[in-house]
Amino acid sequence: MTELDPVIHAQARLRVVASLSALGDGDKIAFPRLQELLAMTAGNLSVHLRKLEDAGYVEISKTHRGRTPATLVRLSRRGRLAFEEYTEAIRALLDPTPSKEQP
């Protein structure tokens, strides 16, 4: 049986990774915008981002826009690959029969 990545498999982290995977490779999103998209509290999102960052799946950068601090989030290459493997594992679980090519 195919193993699902436990870091991604938690519902909230799956939503985070799926949202970040929709961005272009290397694109970043502001923390408040991601929070709004996911309808999560700042504390809850922070906890899940920390877990994803510890796994190397997201990269978080802190900067300033003028005098205002800004936190930007992006999916790392490792995170993108992990999400691709996760989605392949889900597909395999949903359709365990090998596909047959048509001549």
Legacy VTK file of the C-alpha trace (Angstrom):
# vtk DataFile Version 3.0
C-alpha trace
ASCII
DATASET POLYDATA
POINTS 103 float
0.000 0.000 0.000
1.175 3.506 -0.812
2.254 5.631 2.146
0.895 9.153 2.456
3.248 11.878 3.652
2.091 12.563 7.236
3.366 16.152 7.116
1.103 16.990 4.166
-1.760 14.652 5.065
-3.089 16.730 7.978
-6.123 18.571 6.601
-4.932 22.107 7.339
-1.435 21.475 5.950
-2.894 19.821 2.861
-4.954 22.975 2.253
-1.853 25.143 2.709
0.303 23.088 0.347
-2.459 22.801 -2.265
-2.935 26.579 -2.198
0.780 27.270 -2.471
1.164 24.749 -5.300
-1.252 26.848 -7.375
1.320 29.658 -7.373
4.023 29.711 -10.006
7.345 28.133 -9.164
9.154 30.592 -6.891
6.141 32.900 -6.437
5.373 34.093 -2.922
2.176 35.027 -1.139
1.778 37.378 1.791
0.858 35.684 5.060
-2.358 37.729 5.532
-3.525 36.851 2.002
-2.885 33.137 2.582
-4.677 33.390 5.920
-7.650 34.995 4.176
-7.735 32.407 1.373
-7.709 29.531 3.844
-9.980 31.187 6.428
-7.562 30.235 9.194
-6.549 32.132 12.293
-3.063 33.611 12.289
-1.993 31.302 15.120
-3.323 28.153 13.458
-1.726 29.021 10.116
1.573 29.824 11.835
1.662 26.438 13.565
1.071 24.565 10.313
3.547 26.696 8.370
6.188 25.977 11.020
5.645 22.218 10.605
5.896 22.563 6.808
8.976 24.772 7.138
10.642 22.258 9.474
10.091 19.593 6.795
11.618 21.875 4.159
8.344 22.149 2.242
7.833 25.904 2.555
10.148 28.862 2.743
9.189 31.889 4.804
10.856 35.243 4.366
10.376 38.314 6.473
10.802 41.711 4.895
9.349 45.202 5.062
6.971 47.042 2.789
7.847 50.569 3.689
7.866 50.517 7.470
5.411 47.645 7.730
6.784 44.148 8.371
5.705 41.573 5.793
5.896 37.790 5.916
6.003 36.022 2.561
5.448 32.309 2.012
6.373 30.089 -0.910
6.391 26.385 -1.659
9.962 25.097 -1.932
11.078 22.757 -4.698
11.153 19.977 -2.132
7.605 20.880 -1.088
6.386 20.907 -4.689
7.918 17.471 -5.274
6.442 16.147 -2.015
2.991 17.431 -3.024
3.295 15.812 -6.468
4.235 12.502 -4.821
1.358 12.909 -2.365
-1.179 13.463 -5.157
0.193 10.453 -7.053
-0.187 8.343 -3.899
-3.806 9.495 -3.502
-4.530 8.620 -7.130
-2.992 5.184 -6.619
-5.196 4.604 -3.588
-8.305 5.667 -5.482
-7.515 3.576 -8.564
-5.160 0.751 -7.572
-5.389 -1.028 -10.941
-2.530 -0.255 -13.308
-3.652 1.711 -16.330
-3.616 -0.153 -19.621
-2.431 1.686 -22.671
-4.690 1.595 -25.683
-3.020 0.594 -29.012
LINES 1 104
103 0 1 2 3 4 5 6 7 8 9 10 11 12 13 14 15 16 17 18 19 20 21 22 23 24 25 26 27 28 29 30 31 32 33 34 35 36 37 38 39 40 41 42 43 44 45 46 47 48 49 50 51 52 53 54 55 56 57 58 59 60 61 62 63 64 65 66 67 68 69 70 71 72 73 74 75 76 77 78 79 80 81 82 83 84 85 86 87 88 89 90 91 92 93 94 95 96 97 98 99 100 101 102
